[in-house]
């Protein structure tokens, strides 16, 4: 099982040091969350908390995940990065393809594209994109971005996007993996159909085991039972070596963690304290040999 550090809500001036330490300590990846802006009045419930309220406010720090991946990639050599997840619905697919391809090239193919639809009408509408038919539109967006990233002169004629022959250069020298987020049945079907992996929001171990089983069944239905596929998990109730062993047995291939939160520190804790937490975590889970 791989280990990925989420940098959610960390001050931006800490990210370089966190990435350097993560690589030195043997973590596999950095997960980069996405939020465009904080809107004061919330028109629909936030889908990942019990009360529907957001777990962040107008002062919570966010960094554009693609810019962060390029910046952190410049100070590391083996660490990977992926968006967790990029909200596609409020964006333009050709511009996204240009940006994703640039990050993949600048990081020497150490970038994975975690994608989702987005939950808030405000983000869609205030960025000039319709909220209606967002799922079908994002399906086309994924097709467009994959097509463009494959390189060469391409064209696309769909329900929502239509363009004649064009080319974005240089194309990445390796395919960019797509990790599809979401917990709904349609999101799981999307992941099994077009994804190189699936990524969760906060879930219990039991929920993860059930969801992974569903995904494996859907992959088989798509003729992909033996294809490489990542199960990236944020688990809220499996701790200690035994808990991590249970996650691995359930099929989790990539455990997304925030070590300093596990140690009772806040998101804005000093970076040296965070690095100490990362070392303790790495000694316990990465270097202890429990997976051997």
Backbone torsions as a table, in degrees:
resi	resn	phi	psi	omega
1	UNK	NA	132.2	177.7
2	UNK	-81.5	162.8	176.4
3	UNK	-127.4	126.4	-180.0
4	UNK	-119.9	137.3	175.5
5	UNK	-96.4	129.6	170.9
6	UNK	-88.9	134.8	177.9
7	UNK	-101.1	21.8	-179.1
8	UNK	-53.2	129.6	173.8
9	UNK	66.1	11.6	175.0
10	UNK	-78.9	142.3	175.3
11	UNK	-56.4	141.5	-173.7
12	UNK	-63.3	-29.9	-178.1
13	UNK	-75.9	-1.2	176.5
14	UNK	-97.9	-13.0	-167.0
15	UNK	-65.8	-38.5	179.6
16	UNK	-61.2	-47.2	-179.2
17	UNK	-66.1	-37.6	177.8
18	UNK	-63.9	-43.2	-179.5
19	UNK	-65.4	-43.8	178.3
20	UNK	-60.2	-45.0	-179.6
21	UNK	-65.9	-39.4	179.5
22	UNK	-59.4	-43.6	179.1
23	UNK	-65.9	-44.6	-179.1
24	UNK	-62.3	-34.3	-175.5
25	UNK	-87.5	-6.0	175.1
26	UNK	95.9	10.9	172.8
27	UNK	-67.0	153.3	-176.0
28	UNK	-86.3	-38.6	-169.4
29	UNK	-150.5	166.0	167.7
30	UNK	-115.7	129.1	175.5
31	UNK	-96.1	129.6	-173.0
32	UNK	-113.5	109.4	-178.9
33	UNK	-75.8	167.6	-175.0
34	UNK	-133.7	130.7	167.8
35	UNK	-154.6	133.0	-174.7
36	UNK	-83.9	-46.0	179.0
37	UNK	-159.8	164.9	175.8
38	UNK	-100.4	122.7	178.0
39	UNK	-100.2	135.4	-171.2
40	UNK	-65.2	-44.9	-178.3
41	UNK	-104.3	125.6	-174.9
42	UNK	-97.9	118.8	-173.9
43	UNK	-88.7	-22.7	178.0
44	UNK	-134.2	161.6	-179.1
45	UNK	-68.9	142.1	170.0
46	UNK	-70.4	127.7	-168.3
47	UNK	-80.0	-5.7	-171.7
48	UNK	-115.2	18.5	170.8
49	UNK	-131.7	154.5	-175.7
50	UNK	-65.1	-34.8	-177.1
51	UNK	-95.4	0.2	178.4
52	UNK	78.9	5.5	179.4
53	UNK	-95.9	149.1	178.2
54	UNK	-70.5	147.3	-179.4
55	UNK	-91.2	14.3	-179.5
56	UNK	-140.1	165.8	-179.9
57	UNK	-130.5	-169.4	-173.5
58	UNK	-66.8	-16.9	-178.9
59	UNK	-100.8	0.3	179.4
60	UNK	-67.5	133.8	-176.6
61	UNK	-79.3	136.4	174.6
62	UNK	-134.1	149.2	173.2
63	UNK	-126.8	144.6	175.2
64	UNK	-59.0	123.4	-171.7
65	UNK	-65.8	-30.6	179.5
66	UNK	-73.9	-38.9	175.1
67	UNK	-65.1	-41.0	178.7
68	UNK	-62.6	-42.8	-179.8
69	UNK	-60.1	-42.1	179.2
70	UNK	-66.0	-42.6	-178.7
71	UNK	-67.0	-44.2	-178.2
72	UNK	-73.2	-31.4	176.0
73	UNK	-64.1	-27.9	-178.3
74	UNK	-72.6	-19.8	-178.0
75	UNK	-110.7	10.6	178.4
76	UNK	-134.3	169.4	-178.7
77	UNK	-131.2	-22.6	-179.2
78	UNK	-122.1	-23.4	-177.6
79	UNK	-62.5	139.3	177.1
80	UNK	-101.2	165.2	-178.7
81	UNK	-138.9	143.1	170.8
82	UNK	-149.7	148.0	176.7
83	UNK	-74.6	143.0	-171.4
84	UNK	-143.2	73.7	-10.7
85	UNK	-120.6	160.6	176.3
86	UNK	-77.0	129.0	179.8
87	UNK	-82.5	101.3	-173.9
88	UNK	-72.4	-32.8	-167.9
89	UNK	-58.8	-25.6	-178.2
90	UNK	-95.8	10.0	-173.4
91	UNK	-124.4	174.3	-180.0
92	UNK	-103.7	130.8	-173.1
93	UNK	-67.2	-34.1	179.1
94	UNK	-69.0	-40.9	175.4
95	UNK	-64.4	-39.2	177.5
96	UNK	-62.2	-43.2	179.6
97	UNK	-61.1	-41.7	177.6
98	UNK	-59.1	-45.8	-176.7
99	UNK	-70.8	-45.2	-178.9
100	UNK	-63.5	-42.6	178.1
101	UNK	-62.4	-38.4	178.0
102	UNK	-63.5	-45.3	-179.9
103	UNK	-64.2	-42.6	179.0
104	UNK	-59.7	-42.9	179.2
105	UNK	-68.4	-43.9	-176.8
106	UNK	-69.0	-25.6	178.8
107	UNK	-97.8	7.3	-178.0
108	UNK	56.5	49.2	174.9
109	UNK	65.8	33.3	176.2
110	UNK	-103.4	31.9	-175.0
111	UNK	-128.8	134.8	172.8
112	UNK	-119.6	144.2	-173.8
113	UNK	-103.9	98.2	173.5
114	UNK	-83.0	126.5	-171.9
115	UNK	-127.6	147.0	173.4
116	UNK	-145.2	-178.7	-177.7
117	UNK	-89.2	-44.5	-169.8
118	UNK	106.9	147.8	-171.8
119	UNK	-112.5	-18.5	-168.5
120	UNK	-105.2	125.2	176.2
121	UNK	-56.3	-33.8	-178.0
122	UNK	-60.1	-42.0	-178.8
123	UNK	-65.0	-38.4	178.0
124	UNK	-66.2	-58.5	-168.2
125	UNK	-67.8	-39.1	-177.8
126	UNK	-77.5	-12.2	172.1
127	UNK	-100.1	9.3	173.4
128	UNK	83.1	21.0	-179.4
129	UNK	-119.9	143.5	-179.6
130	UNK	-74.4	142.6	175.9
131	UNK	-79.3	-32.1	-180.0
132	UNK	-66.0	145.4	178.5
133	UNK	57.0	30.7	-174.5
134	UNK	-64.8	-35.3	-179.2
135	UNK	-65.2	-48.7	179.1
136	UNK	-64.2	-35.9	-179.3
137	UNK	-68.4	-40.2	178.1
138	UNK	-66.2	-34.6	175.3
139	UNK	-58.3	-42.4	176.8
140	UNK	-67.3	-37.9	179.3
141	UNK	-58.9	-43.4	179.3
142	UNK	-61.5	-43.7	177.7
143	UNK	-59.1	-45.3	-178.1
144	UNK	-63.6	-47.2	-176.7
145	UNK	-64.2	-43.4	178.0
146	UNK	-62.5	-42.3	-179.6
147	UNK	-60.1	-47.8	-177.7
148	UNK	-67.1	-41.6	-177.7
149	UNK	-67.2	-21.7	179.0
150	UNK	-69.2	-17.0	175.1
151	UNK	93.5	166.6	179.7
152	UNK	83.0	178.1	179.7
153	UNK	-80.5	124.0	-175.6
154	UNK	-133.9	160.3	172.3
155	UNK	-139.9	161.1	-178.2
156	UNK	-148.3	136.2	-179.8
157	UNK	-137.2	94.4	-176.8
158	UNK	-121.5	-169.1	179.6
159	UNK	-71.9	-36.8	-174.3
160	UNK	-109.2	-27.2	-177.0
161	UNK	-128.1	136.6	-175.0
162	UNK	-147.9	118.3	176.8
163	UNK	-151.3	150.9	176.9
164	UNK	-84.1	-173.8	-169.4
165	UNK	-60.0	131.0	178.9
166	UNK	-152.3	165.9	179.8
167	UNK	-145.7	138.4	174.4
168	UNK	-113.3	122.9	-175.8
169	UNK	-127.1	147.7	-3.2
170	UNK	-83.4	149.1	172.5
171	UNK	-74.8	152.8	174.3
172	UNK	-58.1	146.4	-178.7
173	UNK	-78.2	-12.2	174.0
174	UNK	-134.0	152.5	177.3
175	UNK	-59.8	136.3	175.4
176	UNK	-80.0	122.0	178.4
177	UNK	-69.4	141.1	177.7
178	UNK	-109.0	124.5	177.0
179	UNK	-111.9	120.7	-173.3
180	UNK	-97.2	128.5	178.0
181	UNK	-96.6	166.5	177.2
182	UNK	121.8	149.7	-176.6
183	UNK	-111.3	-9.8	-177.8
184	UNK	-75.4	164.0	179.2
185	UNK	-59.7	-40.9	-179.1
186	UNK	-67.0	-35.7	177.9
187	UNK	-67.3	-39.7	178.4
188	UNK	-66.1	-39.0	177.3
189	UNK	-65.0	-38.1	178.1
190	UNK	-63.5	-44.4	-179.8
191	UNK	-61.2	-44.0	-178.1
192	UNK	-69.2	-26.5	-176.4
193	UNK	-85.1	-44.9	-171.7
194	UNK	-121.6	-7.2	-172.3
195	UNK	-91.4	156.8	168.9
196	UNK	-96.0	2.1	178.4
197	UNK	177.6	172.1	177.7
198	UNK	-126.7	142.6	179.2
199	UNK	-126.2	137.9	-175.3
200	UNK	-99.3	160.3	159.5
201	UNK	-89.4	-159.9	-176.9
202	UNK	-69.4	125.4	-179.1
203	UNK	-144.2	157.6	172.8
204	UNK	-79.3	165.1	177.4
205	UNK	-60.5	-39.6	179.5
206	UNK	-64.6	-41.9	178.7
207	UNK	-64.4	-39.9	178.8
208	UNK	-64.1	-44.5	-179.7
209	UNK	-60.7	-42.9	179.5
210	UNK	-64.9	-42.5	-178.2
211	UNK	-68.3	-41.3	178.8
212	UNK	-63.5	-38.8	176.6
213	UNK	-62.0	-41.8	177.2
214	UNK	-61.6	-44.4	-178.8
215	UNK	-63.6	-40.2	179.0
216	UNK	-63.3	-37.2	176.5
217	UNK	-66.6	-41.7	178.6
218	UNK	-67.1	-37.8	176.6
219	UNK	-61.3	-41.3	178.2
220	UNK	-63.0	-40.5	178.5
221	UNK	-62.2	-29.7	179.5
222	UNK	-91.1	10.1	-179.4
223	UNK	69.7	25.6	-174.8
224	UNK	-120.1	24.1	-175.0
225	UNK	-58.6	-33.2	-176.5
226	UNK	-103.3	5.3	-179.4
227	UNK	-77.5	146.6	175.1
228	UNK	-58.9	135.3	-176.0
229	UNK	-155.1	127.8	-179.4
230	UNK	-92.0	139.2	171.7
231	UNK	-115.7	98.0	-176.7
232	UNK	-94.8	126.0	-169.0
233	UNK	-128.3	140.3	167.0
234	UNK	-112.6	102.9	-174.6
235	UNK	-104.3	137.5	-174.3
236	UNK	-105.8	1.3	-175.7
237	UNK	-143.7	14.2	177.8
238	UNK	-120.3	108.2	-174.9
239	UNK	-128.4	167.0	-176.9
240	UNK	73.5	167.8	-178.5
241	UNK	-58.4	-40.2	-179.7
242	UNK	-64.0	-39.8	178.5
243	UNK	-65.3	-40.3	178.6
244	UNK	-68.9	-34.4	176.1
245	UNK	-63.8	-38.9	177.7
246	UNK	-63.1	-40.5	178.4
247	UNK	-63.4	-42.9	178.3
248	UNK	-62.5	-41.1	179.3
249	UNK	-66.5	-29.1	178.0
250	UNK	-76.1	-12.6	177.6
251	UNK	113.7	0.0	178.0
252	UNK	-64.1	128.1	178.4
253	UNK	-105.1	-15.9	-175.3
254	UNK	-146.1	112.3	-176.5
255	UNK	-98.0	114.4	-178.3
256	UNK	-90.2	121.7	-170.8
257	UNK	-133.3	160.2	171.1
258	UNK	-129.3	90.7	-170.9
259	UNK	-56.3	-38.0	-176.9
260	UNK	-69.2	-29.5	175.6
261	UNK	-69.1	-38.7	176.7
262	UNK	-61.5	-27.8	179.1
263	UNK	-89.1	6.1	177.3
264	UNK	84.2	13.1	178.5
265	UNK	-91.2	156.4	178.4
266	UNK	-81.8	167.2	178.3
267	UNK	-61.9	-27.3	-177.4
268	UNK	-100.1	20.4	177.2
269	UNK	-60.0	155.2	177.9
270	UNK	-57.9	147.4	-174.4
271	UNK	-64.2	-33.3	179.2
272	UNK	-65.5	-37.3	176.3
273	UNK	-66.0	-38.1	177.3
274	UNK	-64.9	-40.8	178.7
275	UNK	-64.5	-36.4	175.3
276	UNK	-62.6	-42.3	177.7
277	UNK	-63.5	-41.0	178.6
278	UNK	-62.0	-40.0	179.6
279	UNK	-66.2	-43.9	178.6
280	UNK	-61.0	-41.7	179.4
281	UNK	-63.6	-45.9	-179.2
282	UNK	-62.3	-40.8	179.1
283	UNK	-63.9	-36.1	-176.8
284	UNK	-77.7	-39.7	-169.4
285	UNK	-114.1	-34.4	-174.3
286	UNK	-89.5	-40.7	-172.8
287	UNK	-104.8	1.5	-175.7
288	UNK	-80.1	-15.8	178.8
289	UNK	80.9	14.9	-177.1
290	UNK	-66.6	-21.1	-179.3
291	UNK	-86.8	-4.4	-177.9
292	UNK	-79.8	NA	NA
